[in-house]
């Protein structure tokens, strides 16, 4: 499609439309200072019973009224104004073009530190709430950060399984999930790894039990469940598939009209996928990454940053890091044997704070 034609149809198509939050840098700093992590801010604000409802409505002027804690939850609810529209598929394409996953909603979501509320605000500033209640005319919505972080843990867990699918980090990925299994299972519609059935809203347990559900489990050390790599790998792939299917269930197929050529009046219709939540869209984008037509993101072996490799062999995010890493690798391989008895210098960088 030529640039001219593209401009003519530049309204954001329904298939990729979402709304950012209208959040300023001052808002982000306010949240950092007053809400911190998890329940840090609870003494400063109202706490209501868990039966209380939240209705979308006009934005409170003061931040003090825009924060409410709910009994038995792990984070506050915050009122967030709905901002401008954007095209998440365009952001995804841009992220791939620039080899930078953090420019796409699912990539930035992957990077956040679980429970650090400032990160949630920064994410929403860029890509909006995971679930806006978009009943017009509404200018602001209440966002449950407790739910936000539960979903985050679930997404990161599955993403880690995909990233580690063919290497020795798979065991660590499962341990990460095991430690957060209660949080992860708070996210509906079914427990982690369940199989979505053809009938809407019905699920069955996975044919292979999760690693810690195998019978010897329960009493023994968590690490024992993760000893058999072959089983772990099979189980991981199955769980990834089930989770992709489960969380993209709000997908609706829509037909989009495209003009054929510049001068022609003729059109073609093509099927595409639309989502009623950014949550669904994020899983769709992760699914796109796993679909085999592109290279999935991977972690730079030098700095730990995620990047989209230009080439299957790329191990680092930039050419500078690639050459630094190659030099270290060379040094490691040519080290004299007497040094082998020393603990090896860790080549794997410190992981992001989200692990
Ligand atoms: Zn790097």
Boltz pocket constraint, residues with backbone or C-beta under 6 A from the ligand:
constraints:
  - pocket:
      binder: B
      contacts: [[A, 300], [A, 301], [A, 302], [A, 303], [A, 304], [A, 305], [A, 316], [A, 317], [A, 318], [A, 321]]
      max_distance: 6.0
